[in-house]
Amino acid sequence: MSEHKQGHSRRDFLLKTITLAPAMAVGSAAMGALVTPAVASAAETPAAAHQARDYQPTWFTAEEFVFITAAVARLIPSDERGPGALEAGVPEFIDRQMNTPYATGSNWYMQGPFHPEVPKELGYQLPLVPQQIYRLGIADADAWSKKQYGKVFAELNGEQQDVLLGSFETGSAEFSQLPAKTFFSYLLQNTREGFFSDPIHGGNQGMVGWKLIGFPGARADFMDWVERGERYPFPSVDIRGARA
């Protein structure tokens, strides 16, 4: 896949998406100047090993949750710089999101008409909310996996999983119930959000995403450090007040 193809490190992926981190983390639009100049040096410091807490899904079925767990582990894998999406608890984050108004499309206009063939610049054009996108998308992804390799996605090796994720991203995989690209875009976006969100939402456990990029989190005041181009020297703090 274009963003995650073999040879691209997790650090490269994170640096491409890092400007999203402040908004996802604490909902502020004024923190990008602090994070961006320091990200290169921050990412060079290896993070300590971390293991996500045990979690049983409340919305996904066991089979669906196995897919989510396998997929996010390939989208942001652990490496020598620190934990990845699996260790950060991203599967828990996504499952918990499925029980929110976001997942049911409560704030979406869903009356139609729907025109999936129009350019994406005109906005979302499917009669599906995130819960449906995940349920149908995982079923189609596993069906496509069986067609290609004779096994469901989670049973494949890492290289095969990367190939399939690439086909989802480009839309070359033939899904029967929704476009593969639509499913992949939600999976990737929610994986990013889970890795960089405040831990109160279930992901970024141990603040491993924030540690990787040197992001201070929900500290009340760090404006003295904005635009210095230096790594923030104090530990991250989450909404509850816990320190990394």
Secondary structure by P-SEA (a helix, b strand, c coil): cccccccccaaaaaaacccccccccccccccccccccaaaaaaaccccbbbbcbbbbccccaaaaaaaaaaaaaacccccccccccccaaaaaaaaaaaccccccccccccccccccccccccccccccaaaaaaaaaaaaaaaaaaccccccccccaaaaaaaaaaaaacccccccccaaaaaaaaaaaaaaaacccccccccccaaaaaaaccccccccccccccccccccbbbbccccccc
